[in-house]
Amino acid sequence: ENYLATGGNSSYTMWHLASWCGPVEESKAPYAGLLKGNEDEDGLLGKENSTEAAYEEDAFHVQNIYKIAIGDMDTMISYKQTIKKLIMEYGALGISYYSGAEFDTPEYDSYYNYRVKNETNHAVLVVGWNDDFPKENFVVEAPGDGAWLIRNSWGDESDASAQNGFFWISYYDLAMNAYQKGTDTVMRYAYVYDAEPADNYDNIYQYDGDAMSGWIAISEDMPIANCFTVENEKNVLEEVRSVGIGVAQSGVSGTVEIYTGSSDGLGNPTAGTKMLSQEFYLEYPGYHTIKLDESVYVENGQEFAVVFRFEQETQVNLSYDYDNWVRFFTYENPYVSYWKDTDDKWKDLADEGYIFRIKAYTDETQYKSPILTGFNLNHTSVSLAVGESLQLAATQVSTGDVPKDWKQYWISSNASAATVSATGKVSAVSPGKATIKVYNGEISASCEVTVLPKEEADSPDSETVPEKSSVSVEKSTLSSVVLTDQGKAKLKWKKQTGVTGYQIYRARTP
C-alpha cells in the first residue's frame, strides 16, 4: 500500500522527527521519486525513502516540539496571542483544517468552513495573521473580523482555488477550533517544530522512536528514568550535553539528574554516582530538549541514567505498540525505563509494555576512554601471626587521556587462614596460607599471605601452652641438633604427656 496516500497527523509526525528520522531536503528525496512504485529493490518505495536517506541525509534535527491547544470561541483571544507569539519566534506552526471547495472565496484568497466542525482532512502551516481581515470577505460572513495566513502545499496561486499557495482562513473556522461533543471538549492543536542543523550533536540515545504515544500521570514523589549504555566504536569519551523528555501538559517544573554506573544490574537507576542535578521549567506540552549547565563525560560500555523528578503531578509521555491503520513498534526490553511507585520501589516500565520518551544527546570528544590494565600492590607476600592485620593498598594502572578510579574488589582464597575486608585490610585467623586478590573484571593482582602461630607465651619463662589448650605441661627443650649429610637438621627433645603436637621455630639468620 502506498502510505503516502494514506494520510497522517502531527501527533505521529512529532515523534518521528524527534527521533532524528529526517527531515531530508527535497532535492535528495524528491516526492516524485517516492511515488514511482514499490517494486524498487532499494527500498519500500525507492532508494529516496530508505533508512539510509532518513538518518544519514537529514538536513536538520528537530529538538523541540510544542503542542499548542486551540481553544473554543470563548477562549479565542488567549490562544490567538500564544500562536502569534510562536509565529514570531519560530516562523510557522503546523495546523489542520477541513478542506472543501464550497468554502473557498478565490476573489479574496479566503476560506471559511462554517458547517463541518468535527473533522479535519488536511495539514498546512499558519505563518501570519490579520486581525482586521474583513468578516465579509468569506463565502459566508464570519461572526467577526480576523484571519490566519496559511501556507499550503498545493502549488502557487495561479489556480482558481483559494487554497493554492497562500490563503486566509477565518479565526472562526469551525474545524480549526475546539468544539463541544456532548459533555466533552474536543481539542484542536497547533504544532511548533524547532529544528537545529543536523551537526548539533553527534549521537542520540533513545528507545521510544516513532511508536504510538500516550501519557501517564506521575506525582511529585515518583521519579522516572531511562538508562542508556554508551556504544562508541572509536573508544573515546562522550560528552552528555543535553537530555530530552515528552510531557503532555504546560507549566512543568522539576529537576533532572545524571547518574553514571547507574543501575549496576540492580534495577535501580540511582545506584551509581550522581554527576549532575539541574532544575528545569517546560512552558508548553510536547517534546523538550534541556541543555545541561555542566557536561557529564561517559565512556564506551558505561551505563548512565537520566532521572526526572517533578514538582507537581505531571503527565509524562510514553510510547507503546499500536496496530491499527498505522502500525507502531517500541523497544520494550527490561532494565532501561523505570518509574518509582508509591511503595518507594523502582518499577520496570517494560512490565507494562511502555517506554518513557526520555532521550540523551552526546558529542564525541578527542579523549580516549581510560582502560584498566593492572593493579600494583604494596605487598606481594607477607607473614602475619595469628591475630595480626595488615592494610593492603592497590594502585591502578591504566591507559587513556583522563584519570578514572576503578572499583576494587577483594577476595581471599582461604578465609580460614586469612580474611580480607572490602577495603583491603587483611586479618590473620589461623596458621596456614591464603592468596589475597584485588580485581576488577579480568584485571587482578595478588599477595601471598602466610599466617604463623601466635607466640606461646608473653615471656620466655612461661610454662603454659597456648590459650586453646586446657592442659598445663612443661616447656619442651631441644636435647640435640644434628646436621645430616643431606643438609638437613635432625632434632631431638623429650616427649611430653598431654600434648597432641609441637610447634617448631627457626631463625632465618644465626
N, C-alpha and C positions, 0 to 999 in steps of 0.2 A: 504494500500500500504506500502510495506517495504521501508521506506525512506532511509535506509542505502544503498540501491542500487540505489537511485535516483541521488545522487551526491550533490555537494555544492561548495562553493568557499570561499576564505579567507575574502572577504569583508563582508560576512554574519557571518563567524566564529568569526571575531574580536569583534563584538558587543556582540555575545553570551558569549564569555569568559570574556569580560569586565564587564558583568553583574554578575559575580561570579557564573555562571552556569557551574560547572566543572572547570578544568578537574579532572577526577576521575582515580585513579590508575587502571591499567588493572586487577589486582588481585581482585578488588572489583566490577568491572563492565566488565567482560570478553566479548570480542567481540562475541565469540561463543554463549554466553548467550543471547545476543541481537537478534541473528538470529534464535532463536528457535521457533518463531511464535508469532502471535499477539492474540492468544486465552487466554493467561495467564491473570488472573484477577488482578494481582498485578501491571499491567502497560500496556502500548501500546504494548511493545514487551518484557515483562517480568519485574520482580522487579528490575533488574540491571539498567533498564532505567527509573526508577521512579523519580519523583521530589525530593523525599527524598534523593536518591542517589546523584543527581546532586548538591543539595545545602548543604547536611549535610556530605557527604563523599568526598567533593572536597579536593584535595591534595594541591592545590595552588590557589592563587588569581592573576589573570592577571591584572596588574596595568598600564602598558604602552604598546601600540601597535603602531609601526611606519610603515607607508606605504611608501615604497621607490620606486619612479618611475624609471623604467629601460628605458634608452634612446635608440635611434636607433643606427645604426652602426657608425654614425658620432660622437656621443657623448659617445661612449662606455668607453673611458678612464676615464671620470669623474664619471660615475655611478659605474664602477668597483671599484674605490677607496673607494666610500662610502660603498658598500656592503662588501668589505674586512674589513674595519674598524668595521662594525657592527658584522661581524662574530667573530672577535677577542674579541669584547666587550660582545656579548650575546651568542655566540656559534653556532647559526643556524638561518636561515631565511626561512620562508615558501615561496615557489615559484611554478609556474605552467609551464608545457610544454606540447607539443603534443607527445603522446606515440604511436609509431608504430614499429612493429618488423623489417620492412625493413630498419630502420635507425640504427640498432644495429651493433656493431662490438665486439662480445664476446671475441675475442683474446686480445683486449686491454681494455675490460670493458668500452667501449666508445660509445658515441651516438651523432649523428649529424643529425638534421632534416634540410634538405636543400631545402624542397619543400613546406611544409604546414606552412603558416605564419599567417593566420587569425583565428586560432583555437587552443585552449588548451583543454586537456581532463584528466589531472592527476596532482595532487598536491604532491610535495616532499619537502625535506629540502636541502638547499645548506649549506654545512658545511666546505668547504675549497676551495682552488684554486691552479692552477699550471699554471703560465704564460708561461712556456716552454713546455707544453704538445704538442707534435708534431702534426701539422695540417694533416700529412699523416696518423695518427692513427685513422681515421674515415672512415666510409663506402664510403664516397666521400671526397676528400681532401677539407678541410675548407679554407676560404680566409686567415687565419692566424693561428699562434700557440695560445695555451691557452685554458684552460677548467676549469669549476667549478666541485668540488667534490660534488656529490649528494648522499643523504641517502634516499633510497626508503623503501616502506612498504611491499614489495613482497617477503619477506624471505631472505635467505642467498644467497651466490654466487655459490652454487653447481649446479644451473641450467645453461643451455647453454645461457640464455638471458643475455645480458649486463646490463639489468635494474634491476637485482636482487641484493639485498644487497647494496653495494656502487658502483657507476659508475661515469664516467667522461662525461660531456656534453659540447660541444663546446661553446666558447664565442659567436660564430656566429650562433648558433641555431636560426632559423627564428621565431619560436613560442615564444621564451623567450624574444625577443627584441621587442621594439616598431616598428611599421611599418606605412606607409602611406596608407590611404584608401581615394582615391580621394584627396581632399584638407585637409583632417583631419588626425591628428596623433593619432593612436590607441595605448594607453599606456599599458605597462605591469608593474606589481608591484611585489616587494618582501616585505614580512611582518616580522617584528620583534615582538615576543611575550615575553615581560618582566614580569616574574612572581615572586611572593614572597610567603613565606609559608602562609598557609591558616589561621594562627592565627595572621596575621599582624594587622588587625583591627577587632573590634567586630561587627560593623554594616556598612552597605552601604545604603545610601539614594539615590534613583533614580526613574525615571519614564520611561526611554527610553527602557530598556531591550533589547530584540533581534530585535526589529522592524526594518523595512526597513530604510535605511539611505540615506539621501540626504544632501544638504548643501544650505545655504542662505548667501548672501554677506551682511556683517554688517559693516557699516562705523565707523570711529573713534568717531563720535558723537552719536552713537546709542548703549548704553549699553544693555546687556541682563542679564537675571536672572532666576533661579529656586528657588522656595520657598518650604521648607520642614517643616513638623511638627514632633516633637520628639515623638516617641512611645516607652516607656520604662516600661515594666511591673514591674520591680524592683523599680521603682520610684527613681532612682539615677541620678545624673548629668552625662551627656555625654560630652566628650571632642572632639570637632571637630579638627581633626589633619591634614586632607588633603582634597582637592577638586579635581574634575576631569572635563575635557572638551574634546570634539572631534572637531578637526579642519581639514580642507581639503587642507591646504597649508603649506608651510615651512616658517620659519623665522617670527613667530607671537610673538609680544610683547604687553604688556599691564599691567593692574592692576586688581587684584581680591580683592573683598571686602566681608566682612561678616557682616550682619545686624541681630540683634535679635529683637523679637517682630515685625517682618518685616512689612507685608502689613496691619496688623490690620483691615483686611476685606475691605480695600480701593482699592485693586488692585494696590498698589504701593510698590514694594519690598524694597525701600529705606526709607519707612516711619518710620522704627524702629530706633534702636540705632546702629550706626556703631561701630563694635567691632574690626575690623582689616582691614588694607589696605596694600597690598603687591604686588610688581612688579613681573612679570614672563617673561620668554622667552621660546618659544617652537620651537625647531630646525626642527622637521620633521612633515609632515602631519600624522594624526592618532589620537589616544586617549592618553591623558597625565594625570598622577596623579601629582598634585602640592602639595608638603609638605608645611605646613604653618610654618612660623617662630615663631608664637605665637599661642598657643591653645585658642580656644573660647569654653566656657562652656555653655551648654544649658540644660534645664530641661524638664521633662516629660510634654507633652502638649504644649510646647512652639514652636512658629514658628520661623524659621531662614531662611535667604535668602543668596544665593551665587550669587554675581553680578560680571560680567566681563566687563571691559572697554578696548578697543583695541586702539593701537597707529597707526594703518593702517587699510585699508579695509581688512576684514578677512572673509574667507569662513568658516562658523561655521556649524558643523554637526547637523542635527536634525533627528528625527525619525517620521515615519508615517505608516499608514496601507497600506498593499500591498497584492494583491491576484492574484497570477499567478501560476507558477509551485511550488513556496513556498509561504505559507500564513503567513503574519506578522500582529500582532496587537499591538497597542501602547496605552498608557494611555493618553487620550485627555481631562481629566476633566479640568474645568476652574480654574483660580486663582493659578496655580502652575508654569507656564512657561511664561515669559514676554520678550518683547523687546521694546525699546523706539524709536519710529519712528521719522521722521524728524520734526514733529509738536511738539516735546518735550513732548509727552504724552505716558505713558506706554500702550502697547497693549498686550492683552491676546493672546498668540500664539495658544491656543486651538481653537480660532475662525477660524484659517486657517487649523486646523486638524493636527498640528505638536506639538512636544515636543523637547526642546533643550537637547542635550546629555551633561548635566551637572550633576555631582554626588557629594556626600559628604561622607566622611569616619569618623567614630567616634569610640572612646573607652569608655566603661563604667567605671566610677570611683567608689570609695568606699563611696562617699559622697551622703547622702540622699538629694533629692531635697527639697528646702525650701517650706513650706506650710503656708500660711497666716491663722491665727486662730482668730485674733481680732484686734481692734483698742482701744487705751486708749486716751480719750480727756482730755485736760487740764481744761475744764469746762463741767459739765453735766447739769447745769441750771444757768441762768443768767438773770438779769433785766437790760434793757437799756432804756434810754429816747430817744424819737424821735430825730433823727439826730446823735446819738452816734454810735460808731462802736467798734468792738472787734475782735481781731485775735484769732481764734481757731487753736489749733495745735493738730494733731493726731499722736500718737506714735504707730507703728505697732507691733503686737505680732505674732511671727511665730515659727515654728519648722524647723529642718533641720540643716545641718552641715556648711552651708555657708550663709553669710548675703545676703539679697536682698531687694531692695527698690521697693515696690509695688506702682503703680499709685493710687492716691487718687482722688475720685470723690465726689463732694459736691452738696447738694440739700436742698432747703427749702420747707417745707410743706405749707407755707403761705407767698408767696412773697409780698403780700400787707402789711404784718406786718414787715417782715424782709427778706432781701436778703442775699445771700452768694456768694462770688467770687470763682473762680476755685482754689484759694489758701487757702480758709477757712476764709476769712475776712467777718464778719457779719456786716450788716448795718441796723439800726433800721429805719423803714419807717413811720409807723403809729401805734397807740395803738392797741394792740392785742397780740396773741400768735403765735409762729411758732416753729416747730421742725426742727433743722438743723442736717442733717445726712451726715456723711462721710462713703463711702462704696467702696468696690471693689468686684464685683460679689455678693455673698450672705453674705459676711462679712461686718459688719457695726457697727457704734456707733453713739449715738445721744446726742444732747444738747437741752434742752428746753429753749426757749428764750421768756421772757415777755417784751413787749415794753410798756413803760409808757409814758403818755403825757409829752410834753416839758413844763417846768415851764412857768407860765402865764406871768411873767414879769421879768425884770432884777433886780428889787428892790422891797421891801415889800410895798412901798408907791404908786406903780404904780396903776392907775385906769383903765388901758386899758385891753381889752380882748386879747386873742391870735391873732396873726397876720392874721389868716384866716378870722376873723370877721371884718366887716366894721362898726359895731355898737359900740359906746362907752357907757358903763354903769358903775354904781358904783360897787365897790368891795363888794361881799356878805360876811356877817359876821354871824357866828352861834349865835342865840339868846338863845338857851338852848341845853343841852345834858342830857338825862335822861336814866339811866340804867334800863332795864326791868328785870322781874324775870327770863326770859329765857336766861339771859346772853347776851342780845343784847343792842345796844345803839339806842335811838330814838333822831333824830336830828331835830332842827327847825331853820329856817332862813327866812329872809324877801324876798319875791318873787321880782324878778327884771323884768322890762319891756325890750322887745327886746332881750330876752335871750331864746335860744332853748334847753339848757341843762346845767348841772352843773358837775364839777369835784370835787370829794371829796377825800381828803388826810388824812391819819392817820399815826401816828408814830408807829414803832414797839415796842419802849420802852417809858416809861413816860418821 
